[in-house]
Each structure stands twice: as C-alpha cells, then as structure tokens.
Amino acid sequence: MNYESLYVETPDNIKLHITRHERTALNCVLLHGFGEGSFIWESFRDSISSISSTIAIDLRGHGNSDWDPNCAYRQEIY
C-alpha cells in the first residue's frame, strides 16, 4: 500500500504526523491509544483499503509527532 506521510502544524506550533491513504469517498480516522502511535493501524489500514480511505494521526508526543515543550498533554489539548 502507498501511503502519504505528511505533517500539520497546530496553533501552538506542534507538528503532528499524519499518514493518509486516499482510496474512496468514505474516510476512516484512526486514533491510537496511550503509549502507541499510528503504526498500530498498519494491518487494519491495509485490510479496509478497498472500502475506505484512512487518516492515521500520531498524537502530540507520540510516533513521529513533536513532543510538547510545555508538557501540554491534557485531554482538551489533544
């Protein structure tokens, strides 16, 4: 599978890593749990690629996203 790896910047200048695979008009956003990263979705993304596009996000401080220099990891920040 070919996925696009890109970064988006939050209003507080944190770069979040996103992996996107566009295939259909139906989108599935994939969020990992605590201590994980978007990599946990790789086999799932492949299994639904024929029916859905996917967007997997590395939340701040996880995977390839920036760590927050102010340690702002509250739920409302995520």
ZIHUNOR-V846012 format. One record per backbone hydrogen bond with DSSP energy under -0.5 kcal/mol. CO is the residue of the C=O (numbers start at 1). NH is the residue of the N-H. E is the energy in kcal/mol with one decimal. If there is no record, write none. Layout:
[[CO NH E] [CO NH E]]
This chain:
[[1 3 -0.6] [3 5 -0.5] [4 6 -0.5] [4 20 -3.1] [6 18 -3.0] [8 16 -3.2] [10 13 -2.1] [13 15 -0.5] [14 10 -2.5] [14 16 -0.6] [15 66 -2.8] [16 8 -2.2] [17 58 -2.8] [18 6 -2.8] [18 20 -0.5] [19 56 -2.8] [20 4 -3.5] [21 23 -0.6] [21 54 -2.2] [26 53 -3.2] [28 55 -2.2] [29 31 -0.6] [30 57 -1.8] [33 36 -1.7] [37 40 -1.8] [38 41 -2.0] [39 42 -1.5] [41 45 -3.3] [42 46 -2.0] [43 47 -1.8] [44 48 -1.5] [45 49 -0.6] [46 49 -0.7] [48 51 -1.8] [48 52 -1.9] [53 28 -1.9] [54 21 -2.4] [55 30 -3.0] [56 19 -2.7] [57 32 -0.6] [57 59 -0.8] [58 17 -0.5] [59 62 -2.1] [62 65 -2.4] [66 61 -2.3] [67 69 -0.6] [68 71 -1.8] [71 73 -1.5] [74 77 -0.9] [74 78 -1.9]]
